[in-house]
């Protein structure tokens, strides 16, 4: 007889931990979500609201970042000459603002020239892996800026808490189309011919300076006027003479009755950035007709610049 024995042999098992470690660095990933700002058609001396936005986003960073910015001077697009105006005519603001309200953009000469706007993008976190903010920009066109399309590079950048050295992101191209325009202002709004007795006159020597404060093309000066009035008394507009030069006597061209502007053929030179206000002069004289009733008379003279 054979007796068989059966048994189960069980091996012992042991578990040992492996400690894994990683150091997660602080970092931010800033991008611009738009790379073109078009300010549209603008007259010289005019400005746009500081409301065109440049949007910045941080996707999957983990610490806050400050937005930095600088830019280049404005230049004519190819084919329109080499005209330019300054980078500082572009304004930035952390919130949307009215024309002329903001901070002047500084000139970009390298990463270290990027200006810290103190505008901060919050740190993303696992629940909100993308954060964003906006910088708003506008432009003021200087008086005398020649007409034509202009471009500017706005150079945004950022700095992180861990890496405070500035980093640049993709440039934003700004465009503006400066319109041809002329403007007018007068150095005086009143001419006092003094006291004149009927049949007498004063020389055509009373000067009115006609100015263009900031246009960019030449203009002709036009003029007409209303009749002279004192209560119910009146005498004709044509008793006032105009002349492009001062005269020691009552000499010149009679004014037309408004609305009937006449071109004096006096040309207002085009302003330029270096000399944004130009001027010319009209001279006026007056004769009082015979038997005119006494009194204080007034006349409206209308002067216009025509581009």
DAFENFEN-V306794 format. One record per residue. N is the residue number from 1. RES is the residue in one small letter. SS is DSSP state (H for helix, E for strand, C for the rest). PSI is psi in whole degrees, -180 to 180 (NA if undefined). OMEGA is omega in whole degrees, -180 to 180 (* if undefined). Layout:
[[N & RES & SS & PSI & OMEGA] [N & RES & SS & PSI & OMEGA]]
This chain:
[[1 & x & C & 135 & 179] [2 & x & C & 133 & -179] [3 & x & C & 119 & -179] [4 & x & C & 141 & 177] [5 & x & C & 140 & 179] [6 & x & C & 135 & 178] [7 & x & C & 153 & 177] [8 & x & C & 127 & 179] [9 & x & C & 121 & -178] [10 & x & C & 125 & 178] [11 & x & C & 143 & 176] [12 & x & C & 143 & 177] [13 & x & C & 149 & -178] [14 & x & C & 143 & 178] [15 & x & C & 135 & 178] [16 & x & C & 130 & -178] [17 & x & C & 145 & 169] [18 & x & C & 123 & -178] [19 & x & C & 116 & 176] [20 & x & C & 141 & -180] [21 & x & C & 149 & 175] [22 & x & C & 144 & 177] [23 & x & C & 112 & 179] [24 & x & C & 117 & -178] [25 & x & C & 156 & 174] [26 & x & C & 135 & -177] [27 & x & C & 154 & 172] [28 & x & C & 149 & -179] [29 & x & C & 96 & -174] [30 & x & E & 132 & 174] [31 & x & E & 157 & 171] [32 & x & E & 138 & -178] [33 & x & C & -4 & 172] [34 & x & C & 139 & -174] [35 & x & C & 19 & 179] [36 & x & E & 129 & 174] [37 & x & E & 121 & -180] [38 & x & E & 112 & -179] [39 & x & E & -11 & 175] [40 & x & E & -157 & -177] [41 & x & E & 128 & -176] [42 & x & E & 136 & 173] [43 & x & E & 152 & 172] [44 & x & C & 150 & -175] [45 & x & C & -5 & -178] [46 & x & C & 162 & 178] [47 & x & E & 161 & 176] [48 & x & C & 156 & 172] [49 & x & C & 148 & 177] [50 & x & E & 71 & -171] [51 & x & C & 1 & 174] [52 & x & E & 121 & -170] [53 & x & E & 146 & 166] [54 & x & E & 116 & -174] [55 & x & E & 136 & 179] [56 & x & E & 141 & 180] [57 & x & E & 147 & 172] [58 & x & E & 115 & 179] [59 & x & E & 111 & 171] [60 & x & C & 17 & 168] [61 & x & C & -171 & -179] [62 & x & C & 10 & 177] [63 & x & C & 158 & -177] [64 & x & C & 160 & 178] [65 & x & E & 146 & 174] [66 & x & E & 141 & 178] [67 & x & E & 132 & 178] [68 & x & E & 159 & -180] [69 & x & E & 149 & 170] [70 & x & E & -173 & -180] [71 & x & E & 179 & 177] [72 & x & C & 166 & 174] [73 & x & C & 156 & 176] [74 & x & E & 138 & 177] [75 & x & E & 152 & 173] [76 & x & E & 144 & 173] [77 & x & C & 156 & -179] [78 & x & C & 139 & -180] [79 & x & C & -7 & -179] [80 & x & C & 23 & 178] [81 & x & C & -166 & -176] [82 & x & C & 30 & -180] [83 & x & C & 150 & -178] [84 & x & E & 157 & 165] [85 & x & E & 169 & -161] [86 & x & C & 151 & 175] [87 & x & H & -34 & -175] [88 & x & H & -9 & 174] [89 & x & H & -11 & 173] [90 & x & E & 131 & -180] [91 & x & E & 145 & 174] [92 & x & E & 154 & 180] [93 & x & E & 143 & 178] [94 & x & C & -15 & 176] [95 & x & C & 159 & 178] [96 & x & C & 137 & -174] [97 & x & E & 169 & 179] [98 & x & C & 166 & 177] [99 & x & C & 138 & 177] [100 & x & C & -1 & -178] [101 & x & C & 110 & 180] [102 & x & C & -167 & -177] [103 & x & E & 138 & -178] [104 & x & E & 135 & 175] [105 & x & C & 137 & 179] [106 & x & C & 160 & -175] [107 & x & E & 131 & 178] [108 & x & C & 120 & 176] [109 & x & C & 11 & -177] [110 & x & C & 170 & -175] [111 & x & H & -37 & -177] [112 & x & H & -13 & 179] [113 & x & H & -5 & 178] [114 & x & C & 131 & -176] [115 & x & E & 133 & 180] [116 & x & E & 114 & -178] [117 & x & E & -10 & -173] [118 & x & E & 10 & 175] [119 & x & E & 123 & -171] [120 & x & E & 138 & 170] [121 & x & E & 126 & -179] [122 & x & C & 156 & 179] [123 & x & C & 128 & 172] [124 & x & C & 161 & 174] [125 & x & E & 170 & -177] [126 & x & C & -31 & 180] [127 & x & C & -31 & 180] [128 & x & E & 80 & -173] [129 & x & C & -2 & 179] [130 & x & E & 125 & 175] [131 & x & E & 158 & -178] [132 & x & E & 164 & 176] [133 & x & E & 174 & -177] [134 & x & E & 145 & 169] [135 & x & E & 134 & -176] [136 & x & E & 141 & -177] [137 & x & E & 152 & 174] [138 & x & E & 175 & -178] [139 & x & E & 145 & 171] [140 & x & E & 127 & 179] [141 & x & C & 124 & -178] [142 & x & C & 150 & 175] [143 & x & C & 139 & 179] [144 & x & C & 0 & 178] [145 & x & C & 124 & -179] [146 & x & C & 150 & 180] [147 & x & C & 153 & 176] [148 & x & E & 171 & 179] [149 & x & E & 135 & -179] [150 & x & E & 153 & 175] [151 & x & E & 157 & 178] [152 & x & E & 143 & 171] [153 & x & E & 119 & 169] [154 & x & E & 124 & -174] [155 & x & E & 99 & 178] [156 & x & E & 157 & 177] [157 & x & E & -178 & 179] [158 & x & E & 160 & 172] [159 & x & E & 138 & -180] [160 & x & E & 167 & 178] [161 & x & C & -45 & -178] [162 & x & C & -33 & -178] [163 & x & C & 82 & -174] [164 & x & C & -14 & 177] [165 & x & C & 140 & -176] [166 & x & C & 143 & 174] [167 & x & E & 144 & 178] [168 & x & E & 147 & 173] [169 & x & C & -178 & -174] [170 & x & C & 133 & -179] [171 & x & C & 149 & 173] [172 & x & E & 126 & 179] [173 & x & E & 121 & 176] [174 & x & E & 138 & 179] [175 & x & E & 148 & 176] [176 & x & E & 143 & 180] [177 & x & E & 104 & -179] [178 & x & E & 127 & -176] [179 & x & E & 150 & 171] [180 & x & C & 135 & -176] [181 & x & C & 155 & 169] [182 & x & C & 152 & -178] [183 & x & C & 172 & -180] [184 & x & C & 139 & 167] [185 & x & E & 152 & -177] [186 & x & E & 143 & -178] [187 & x & C & -17 & 174] [188 & x & C & 145 & 176] [189 & x & C & 13 & -178] [190 & x & C & 137 & 171] [191 & x & C & 126 & 178] [192 & x & C & 105 & 180] [193 & x & C & -2 & 178] [194 & x & C & -150 & -178] [195 & x & C & 124 & -179] [196 & x & C & 130 & 176] [197 & x & C & 154 & -180] [198 & x & C & 143 & -178] [199 & x & C & -4 & 179] [200 & x & C & 169 & -177] [201 & x & E & 169 & 173] [202 & x & E & 153 & -179] [203 & x & E & 156 & 176] [204 & x & E & 76 & -172] [205 & x & E & 6 & 178] [206 & x & E & 112 & -169] [207 & x & E & 139 & 168] [208 & x & E & 118 & 178] [209 & x & E & 125 & -179] [210 & x & E & 119 & -172] [211 & x & E & 149 & 168] [212 & x & E & 103 & -177] [213 & x & E & 70 & 170] [214 & x & C & 4 & 176] [215 & x & C & -168 & 180] [216 & x & C & 6 & 177] [217 & x & C & 157 & 179] [218 & x & C & 158 & -179] [219 & x & E & 150 & 172] [220 & x & E & 147 & -180] [221 & x & E & 127 & 179] [222 & x & E & 153 & -177] [223 & x & E & 146 & 165] [224 & x & E & -174 & -175] [225 & x & E & 171 & 174] [226 & x & C & 170 & 175] [227 & x & C & 161 & 175] [228 & x & E & 136 & -175] [229 & x & E & 137 & 170] [230 & x & E & 98 & -174] [231 & x & C & -121 & 179] [232 & x & C & -2 & -180] [233 & x & E & 150 & -178] [234 & x & E & 158 & 164] [235 & x & E & 168 & -161] [236 & x & C & 148 & 176] [237 & x & H & -35 & -173] [238 & x & H & -8 & 175] [239 & x & H & -11 & 174] [240 & x & E & 130 & 177] [241 & x & E & 147 & 172] [242 & x & E & 156 & -179] [243 & x & E & 144 & 177] [244 & x & C & -14 & 178] [245 & x & C & 155 & 179] [246 & x & C & 141 & -179] [247 & x & C & 141 & 178] [248 & x & C & -6 & 179] [249 & x & C & 175 & 178] [250 & x & C & 86 & -174] [251 & x & C & 133 & 177] [252 & x & C & -158 & -177] [253 & x & E & 130 & 179] [254 & x & E & 144 & 175] [255 & x & C & 142 & 172] [256 & x & C & 153 & 175] [257 & x & E & 128 & 179] [258 & x & C & 148 & 0] [259 & x & C & 101 & -180] [260 & x & C & 68 & -177] [261 & x & C & 140 & 176] [262 & x & E & 139 & 178] [263 & x & E & 118 & -179] [264 & x & E & -11 & -175] [265 & x & E & 13 & 171] [266 & x & E & 123 & -177] [267 & x & E & 132 & 175] [268 & x & E & 119 & 180] [269 & x & C & 155 & 179] [270 & x & C & 127 & 173] [271 & x & C & 157 & 172] [272 & x & E & 167 & -177] [273 & x & C & -41 & -179] [274 & x & C & -22 & 179] [275 & x & E & 76 & -168] [276 & x & C & -2 & 176] [277 & x & E & 124 & 175] [278 & x & E & 163 & -177] [279 & x & E & 159 & 172] [280 & x & E & 177 & -171] [281 & x & E & 138 & 169] [282 & x & E & 141 & 179] [283 & x & E & 143 & -175] [284 & x & E & 144 & 172] [285 & x & E & 165 & -175] [286 & x & E & 140 & 170] [287 & x & E & 141 & 178] [288 & x & C & 127 & -176] [289 & x & C & 161 & 180] [290 & x & C & 145 & 175] [291 & x & C & 17 & 179] [292 & x & C & 134 & -179] [293 & x & C & 144 & 179] [294 & x & C & 158 & 178] [295 & x & C & 174 & 177] [296 & x & C & 113 & -177] [297 & x & C & 149 & 175] [298 & x & E & 155 & 179] [299 & x & C & 139 & 173] [300 & x & C & 123 & 176] [301 & x & E & 131 & -177] [302 & x & E & 123 & -179] [303 & x & E & 134 & -175] [304 & x & E & 143 & 168] [305 & x & E & 131 & 179] [306 & x & E & 119 & -179] [307 & x & C & NA & *]]
